């Protein structure tokens, strides 16, 4: 029964959740959009770590982690973000709410498991405007690039696992720019509608070493080679009149020819090292290097922006007071936390748009004894950008909720 119910929920979510924008940041205008965190709420609560793996949670950033999975696991997560933006002269607030992932992991043997699902990849969502007695400007964008994936992990030898993930990246993004100058009768609008699609893949190695003192030393390496993504863009140019309610009434629209570009998704390498006591605590650090992307070279990219190599550093972990406590529920809760600093590789007006975040989270057991299902709640505070050189600084708060349900497939029945 639980298997059928969860599969229905999974399919309904897939059909209804992937056309939405997952950001409201003006920095999502550049390149293919703002990169979205591509992991579970449990991982995000530890600053996005991908090094730690266990037998009941999905690790969507590390396909080698599937080799440890012992139960079929359904996972879904959603995030709400409130952003407070400021420049040297003004301030604003905006928010975004979206489903972040829908995934299933299935063990097929004690050493092998596979998984599939949908994840966000890049997202566009912004609305910027200005109105003076002599001018009107409006810049808006929406859409996302999503990722359908199939992953598999296998244990090669004791402690050493390998994994691979094949992804199909797809989506649609729309960017619109409007300008109206006072004495001119008509304003002008340019809209670019871009369909994006392409394949990519990811490789991973995971190693666990049990030490003489009973603690574990873990290491993980994930590598994503450079890949292509095809962008098919249709440009529309039109004229409009502006009503007193600031509504744009179009009088003429010219559809330009469709253009096709091959953009590069950059290679990415992550190395992580962790140490901890099984079922008690774990701490890990990671370093990621991402190559320069050419995705900023689309025909409508602004001249004041460019891309460089990006790096990020993460430190996080968890603590469980007593995972098999009978007398105290809160002793079985997983307490998580982490810090991250990311150089996003975006230059605007000569300034790097970097990001900092601090996160906390709880892993709450749900159901009666014998089930390993859990609810994960995460909180994150972060900063992005700068007010220097007429840019925007963003302070954001995110609340994330994820559910992880466990079931057993492929079990032998003793009686018919």
N, C-alpha and C positions, 0 to 999 in steps of 0.2 A: 504493500500500500504506500509506504513512504517513498519507495522508488518511483512509482507512477506519479504521485503528487509532485515530487520535486522536479521530475522531468517536465511536467506540464508548466510549472512555474518558470523553469529555465527557458522553455520555448517561447512562452508569452513575453518574457522580458526581452529576449532576443529580438522579437518582432517589433517591440514598442519603444526601445530606448536609445537607438543609435543614431538618430537623426538630430539629436540635440547638441547645442553648444555646451562645452564644459568649462568655459572660462569667460570672463568679462574684462580681461586686461587689454589695454590698447597695445601692449607689446605683442599680442597675438597677431597683429597685422603682418609682422615681418616673417619672411620665409614661408614655411608651410603652416605656421601657427605656433602657439605655445606648446611645448612638449609636456605631455600629461604623465603623471606617475603611473607606471605600468606594473603594479603589484597589488597584493592584498592589503587590507586595512591592518592586519597584524604586522606585515613588513613595514608599512608606512609609519606605524607607531614607533618603530625602532629606526627612524631616519631613512627608511628605505633599504635596509640591509637585505642582501640576498644570500649571505654566507650560511646562515643557520637553516637546517632542515630537520624535520621529524616525520613521524609515521602517520599523522592525522591531519596535517595542514598542507594546503597547496602552496608552493613557492613559484609564482608565475614569472619570476625573473631568472630562474635557474633551472633549466630542464633536467639537469642531472639529479635534482632533488626528487623527481618522481620515483626513482628506484627505491626510496625509503617508504613510499606510501603503502599502507597495509589495508586500508578500507576505501571503498569508493567514496569520494568526497565531492559535494556540491558546494560551490562558493559564489556568493554575490555580495557586492558592496556598493555603497552610495556615499557621496560627499556633498556637503553644503559649505560654501566659502563666502565669507563677508570680507570685502576689500575696501580699505580707506586710502584713497589716493590724494596726493598733494603735489603741487608745483610751488615755485617760489612766490606765486601770487594767488593761487586758488586751491580749492580742495573739492573732493567729491567722494561719493560712496556707491558701490555696486556689489552685486552678489550673483552667484551661480550655483545651481543644484543639478546633479546628474548621477546616473548609474555609472560606476567606474569599471566594473568587470562582471562577467557571468561565465563561470568555468566549471568543468567537471574533470576529475582525475580518477582513473580506473586502474587498479593493480591487476595484472594478469598472471603473475607468478610472484614468489617471494623476492625475486631480484629485478622484476621488470614491471613498469607501469606506463600508461600513456595518459594524455590529457588533451582537451580541446576547449575552445570557448572564444569569447570576444573581449577585446580590450580597446581602450582609446589609445591613440598614438600621438596625434597633434590636434589642436583645437583652435578655432578662431571665434571670437565673440567680443565685439567692441562697438561703442557708439560714442563718437566725439563730435561736438558741434560748437559753433560760435555765432552769435547774432549781434550786429552793431547797426546803427542807423544807416550805414552805407553798404553793408555786406552780410552775407549768410553763407556759412560753410557747414557741411555735414559729411562725416566719414563713418561708415558702418561696415561691419563684416560679421559673418556667421558661417557655421559649418564645422566639419571635423574630418579627420582621416582616422579610420578605425582599423583594427587588426584582427582578423580571424586566424587562429593558429591551431596547429596540431603538434604536440610535443611528446617525446618519449625519453625515458631514462632507464638505464640498465646498470646493475652492479657488476663490474668486471672481476674484481677480487675483493677480499675483505677490506672494507674501508674506502675503496676506490670506485667511484661511479662516473659514468659518462652520460651525456644527454644531448639532444638536438631538438630544434624547433623550426618548423616551416611556417612562414607567415604569408598571408595575403593581405596587403594593405590597400584600402579602398576608401573613397569618400568624395564629398563635394564641398567646395568652399565658395562663398560669394563675397566680393569686396566692392563697395560702392562709394563714390566720391561726388559730392555736389557743391557747386559754387554759384553764387548769385551776387552780382555787384550792382549797387544802387540804381544809377540812371539807366542801365541796360534793361530792355524789356523782358528778355528771357535769361534764365540761368542754364547752366550746362551740367550734365551728369554723365559720369563714366562708370559702368558696371562691368566687372570681370567675374565670370562664372567658370570655375575650374573643376573638372573631374579628374581625380587622381587614382591610379591603380598601379600595382607592381608587387613582385614577390621579394621576400628577403628571408634570411634564416639566421639561426643563433646556435652556437656550440658551447658546451660547458663541461667542466671537470669538477668533481667534488671529492674531497678526501677527509676522512675522519680517523683520528688516531687516539686510541684509548691509552692513557698514561698510567704509570705504576701507582699513582696516588688516587686513581679512580676517576679523574677528570678527563675531559676530552679536548683535543686540539683539532680544530677544523680549518680547512682551507678550500677556497673556491676560485675558479677562473671561468669567466664567461667572455666569449668573443663573437661579435657580430661583424662580418665582412661588409665592405662597401657594396651597395646595391643600387639598382636603378628604380625610379618610379616615373611613370608616364603622366604628364600633365596636359590635358586637352582644355584649352581656354577659348571661351567665346567672349568677345568684347562688344558691349553695346554703348553707344554714345547718343545722348538725347538732349532735348531742350525742354524746359519746364517754366511754368509760372508759379509764383509763391503766393498762397492764400494768407489771409490774416491769421489763420490757425496754424501757420507754418507747415502746411501740407503742400507737397510738390505735385502739381498737375502737369503731366507730360503732354507736350504738343507734338513732338516728333521724336522717333527713335530709329536709329540706324544700327543694324546688326552687322558687325564686321565679320570677316572670315575667321573660321576656326583655326587656331594655331596649335601646334603640338610640340612639346618639349620633353627631352629626357633629363630629369633631374637626378642628382646623386644623393642617396641617403648615406651619411658618413659611417665609417667603421667605428666600432666602440669596443673597448677592452676594459674589463673590471677585474680587479684582484682583491680578494678579501681574506682575512685571517681572524679566527675566533678562538675563544678559550672559555671553558665552563664546566659545571658539574651537571650531569644528566638529570632532568626533571627538577632542577633546583635554580640554576642561574646560568647566564651566558652573556658574554660581552664580545663584540667584534668590531673591527674597523675595515673600511673599504676605500679603494681609490679607483676612480674611473677616468679614462681618457677617451674623448670623442673627437674624431677628425673633423676638418672643416667641411661644411655642407655647401653645395652649390644651389641649394633650394632658394636662396635669396636672389637668384638671377632671373626670376620670372619677368616677363615683359613690363609689368607694372610696378616692379620693385623700386623704392625711392633711392635717390643717389646718395642720401646721407646715411645709409646703412650698409653693413658688410658683416661677414662671418669669419671667425677665426677658430682655431682648435679650442675645445672646451675641456675642463677638468672638474671633478667633484670629489669631495671627501665626506665620509660618513662614519659616525661612531654611535653605536647603540647596543641594546641588549634587553634582557628580561630577568625577572626574579619571581619565583613561586615559593611562598612560605612552606607549604606542605601539600604536595599534589594529591595525596591519597587520604587527606584528613576526613574523618567522619563527623567530628563535632563542630567544625567551623567551615562554612561555605567560603568565606573570604580567604581562608588559608589555601584554597584550591584555585583562586583567581591568579591569572598571569598578569604581572605588572610590568609594563614596557616603557621605554624611553629612548630618546636619541637626539643627536645634533647633526646638522649637515651644512655644508657650504658648497655652493655650486657656481662656477664660472660658466655661464650659459653659451658662450661663444658668439654673442650678438654685440655688435658695435653700432651705436646710434649717436650721431653728432660727435664722434670720437670718444664716447664714453662706453665702457663695458657694462652690460646689464647683468649684474650678478645677483645671487639669491642666497639667503640664509634662512634656516628653519630649525625650530626646536619642537619636539613632539613627545606626547605622552599617550598611553593607552592601557586598556584593560581587556583581558581575555576572560569572558564570563562563561563558565560551564553551564549548559542547559540540558534539560531532560533528567531522567532518573538514572540511578547507578547502572553502569554497563554501557552507556552511550558516551561517545567522545565528541558530540556536537558542541558548538560554542558560538557565542556572540562576541564580536570584537568592536570596541568603541575606541576611537582615536581623536585626539585634539592636537592641533598644530598651530603655532604662531610663526609667521615668517615676514621677511622684508625682501622687496625686489626693486631694483632700479635706483635712481638718484634724481635729485632736483637740479643738479648741475647742468649747465648748457640747455636750459629750457626743457628738461626732461621730466618724467613723472616718477615719483617714489611711491611704492605701494606697501602698505602694511596689511597683512591678511590673517584671518582666523578661519580655520577649517575644522568642521565636525564631521567625522566619518563613522559609518556604521556598517559592519559586515557580518554576514551569517555564514557559518560553515557547518553543513550537515553530513553525517557519516552513515554509510549503509554498506552492506556486504553483498557483492555480486559473485557469481561463479562458485557458489558454495555447494558442496556435495550434500545431498539429502539422504539420510539414513533410512527413511521410510517414505513410501509413495502414498 
